[in-house]
Every structure is written in structure tokens, then in C-alpha cells.
Amino acid sequence: MLNALEVFTTVVVGLMVGVEFSVAFVMNRIFNALPEDSGQLGRSHGGRMLGAVMPVWYITSLVLVAIWGVAGWHHQGAGLVVTAGALLIVSVIMSILLLVPINNQGKTWTPENRPADWKEQMKRWDRFHYVRVAVITAAFALLAAALT
């Protein structure tokens, strides 16, 4: 049963990393290359859609890692799992304090109501997001290493 939990948790976290990596290095670059207001509209829509899904995914990932950490406490790799869990906690804190406030504003913007500095705010979100992607990628790598 522990093996199934380990694999399931690693897949869930890995898929989350893949989505966030895609946002950082694929989707936002596509949005930035679109003409006129299309990029801003795409980012706003993405913020609404992913803003509804990702919090559940982050918390679910963290809970699964915590369960794995408790269930596998006396097994090889437990330290890696605990460290991965700590990194996921860091990513959740980063999200709440740094990314969500910007996202909550950006998802309501239209070409008519966006602030003059909207591009700078999106660049700031992107910088925080790159760090978050690195943090969750490290957590995923630790989980993969902990698989027994």
C-alpha cells in the first residue's frame, strides 16, 4: 500500500510541476507574443482558470506528501520526503503571500480597466513564479529520489 501511495503522490506532484513549468516557459511566452490585447486577456483567463484549480492541487500534493512522510517514517528516503514536504510548504506560503495577490488583480483586468503598469506587475508575478517552479521541481526530484 505504501508503494502505491509513493507512486501516486509522485505522479500528482510531477503533473503539478509540469503544469506550472508550462505556464512559466510556454504559455506566458505565447501570451506575450500575441498581438494587441490578446496576451493580457489570455493571462487574465488563465489566472481565473488556474487560480481555481491550483490551490486544490497544491494542498492535495502537500497532504499526500505528509501522509507518505508519516506512513513511511521508518523507511528509506523518509528524510527526502520530509524535505520535499517542507519545500511544498514554502511554495504554498510563496503563493499566498506573493503570487495570489497579483493573480487576484490580474484575473479581473480587461483592456478597459487594467492599470498602466500591468506589464510590470505581470513581470513581477513571472519572477516569483520562476522561483516557485524551482522550489516545486526540487520537491518533485526529492520525491522521485525517495521512491523505494
Backbone torsions as a table, in degrees:
resi	resn	phi	psi	omega
1	MET	NA	-39.1	179.3
2	LEU	-62.4	-39.5	179.2
3	ASN	-60.7	-41.7	178.9
4	ALA	-63.5	-41.7	177.6
5	LEU	-62.2	-43.4	179.9
6	GLU	-60.3	-47.9	-178.7
7	VAL	-66.6	-45.9	-179.3
8	PHE	-60.1	-46.0	-179.6
9	THR	-62.2	-44.0	-179.9
10	THR	-63.3	-39.4	178.3
11	VAL	-66.9	-45.1	-179.7
12	VAL	-60.4	-46.5	179.6
13	VAL	-67.2	-40.2	179.5
14	GLY	-62.5	-41.5	177.0
15	LEU	-65.0	-38.8	177.2
16	MET	-61.8	-44.1	177.9
17	VAL	-60.5	-42.1	179.7
18	GLY	-61.1	-42.5	178.6
19	VAL	-64.3	-47.2	-178.1
20	GLU	-67.1	-36.3	175.6
21	PHE	-62.8	-43.7	179.5
22	SER	-62.2	-41.2	177.3
23	VAL	-60.1	-47.5	-175.1
24	ALA	-67.5	-44.2	-168.1
25	PHE	-111.3	-4.1	178.8
26	VAL	-124.9	-64.2	-172.4
27	MET	-61.8	-48.4	-177.7
28	ASN	-65.0	-32.3	176.1
29	ARG	-69.3	-36.9	175.4
30	ILE	-64.3	-48.1	-179.9
31	PHE	-58.6	-41.4	-178.3
32	ASN	-66.7	-23.5	-178.7
33	ALA	-90.2	-8.4	-178.7
34	LEU	-73.4	151.0	-177.5
35	PRO	-76.0	153.5	172.7
36	GLU	50.3	-124.5	-174.1
37	ASP	-91.5	-0.4	-175.0
38	SER	-60.8	-41.1	-179.1
39	GLY	-63.1	-44.5	179.4
40	GLN	-65.9	-40.1	177.5
41	LEU	-64.7	-39.7	177.1
42	GLY	-63.8	-43.1	178.1
43	ARG	-64.6	-39.8	178.8
44	SER	-62.9	-45.7	178.7
45	HIS	-63.8	-43.8	177.0
46	GLY	-60.5	-39.2	177.9
47	GLY	-63.2	-38.1	178.1
48	ARG	-69.7	-46.9	-175.7
49	MET	-67.7	-55.2	-177.9
50	LEU	-72.7	-27.4	176.6
51	GLY	-63.6	-24.1	177.3
52	ALA	-85.4	-31.5	-173.4
53	VAL	-91.8	-43.6	-169.7
54	MET	-64.4	-37.2	177.8
55	PRO	-57.6	-40.6	178.1
56	VAL	-64.6	-41.7	-179.3
57	TRP	-64.7	-44.0	179.3
58	TYR	-63.0	-46.5	-178.6
59	ILE	-67.3	-42.4	177.6
60	THR	-59.6	-44.1	178.4
61	SER	-60.5	-45.0	-179.9
62	LEU	-63.6	-42.7	179.1
63	VAL	-64.0	-44.2	178.9
64	LEU	-61.4	-41.8	178.3
65	VAL	-65.0	-39.4	177.8
66	ALA	-63.2	-42.9	177.9
67	ILE	-62.5	-44.6	177.1
68	TRP	-59.6	-44.5	179.9
69	GLY	-60.2	-41.7	179.4
70	VAL	-72.4	-48.0	-177.4
71	ALA	-66.6	-31.2	-177.3
72	GLY	-107.3	22.8	-174.1
73	TRP	-53.5	-39.7	-176.6
74	HIS	-96.5	13.7	179.7
75	HIS	-103.7	161.8	177.2
76	GLN	-59.9	138.8	177.1
77	GLY	90.6	2.0	-178.0
78	ALA	-60.1	-37.5	178.7
79	GLY	-63.6	-36.6	177.2
80	LEU	-65.9	-39.8	179.9
81	VAL	-66.2	-43.2	179.2
82	VAL	-63.3	-41.8	178.2
83	THR	-64.8	-41.3	176.1
84	ALA	-60.1	-42.5	177.6
85	GLY	-61.2	-41.3	177.9
86	ALA	-62.9	-39.9	177.5
87	LEU	-65.9	-37.9	176.8
88	LEU	-66.3	-35.3	174.8
89	ILE	-62.4	-43.9	177.0
90	VAL	-58.2	-42.3	-178.9
91	SER	-65.4	-37.1	178.0
92	VAL	-67.5	-43.2	178.4
93	ILE	-62.8	-44.7	176.3
94	MET	-57.3	-44.4	-178.3
95	SER	-59.8	-49.9	-176.1
96	ILE	-65.1	-43.5	-174.2
97	LEU	-84.4	-31.8	-171.2
98	LEU	-113.4	-46.1	-171.0
99	LEU	-89.3	-44.0	-176.6
100	VAL	-60.8	-42.6	179.0
101	PRO	-59.0	-40.3	178.4
102	ILE	-69.4	-43.6	-179.4
103	ASN	-61.9	-40.6	-179.6
104	ASN	-62.1	-32.8	175.5
105	GLN	-75.1	-49.1	-174.5
106	GLY	-62.4	-31.9	-177.5
107	LYS	-72.8	-11.3	178.3
108	THR	-98.5	-7.3	-174.5
109	TRP	-74.6	142.3	169.3
110	THR	-127.6	169.6	176.9
111	PRO	-58.0	-25.5	-178.1
112	GLU	-82.3	-27.5	-172.7
113	ASN	-119.0	0.4	-177.4
114	ARG	-69.1	150.0	179.0
115	PRO	-73.8	162.4	-178.7
116	ALA	-63.0	-30.7	-177.4
117	ASP	-97.0	26.8	-174.8
118	TRP	-61.0	-35.7	179.8
119	LYS	-66.6	-39.5	177.5
120	GLU	-65.1	-39.2	177.7
121	GLN	-65.2	-37.9	177.8
122	MET	-68.7	-37.1	176.2
123	LYS	-64.7	-37.9	177.2
124	ARG	-64.5	-44.9	177.0
125	TRP	-59.1	-43.7	-179.8
126	ASP	-59.2	-44.5	-179.9
127	ARG	-61.0	-45.4	177.2
128	PHE	-63.1	-38.8	-178.7
129	HIS	-65.3	-38.6	177.0
130	TYR	-59.2	-42.2	178.6
131	VAL	-64.9	-43.7	179.3
132	ARG	-62.1	-40.2	177.8
133	VAL	-61.5	-41.4	177.9
134	ALA	-62.9	-41.1	-179.3
135	VAL	-65.0	-47.6	-178.0
136	ILE	-72.9	-27.9	174.8
137	THR	-65.9	-41.3	176.4
138	ALA	-62.6	-41.0	177.9
139	ALA	-61.9	-44.1	178.3
140	PHE	-61.3	-44.2	179.7
141	ALA	-61.0	-40.0	178.4
142	LEU	-65.1	-40.3	177.9
143	LEU	-64.7	-42.3	178.9
144	ALA	-62.1	-39.4	178.4
145	ALA	-68.3	-29.1	-177.4
146	ALA	-79.7	-13.9	-179.6
147	LEU	-58.7	131.3	-177.9
148	THR	-106.7	NA	NA
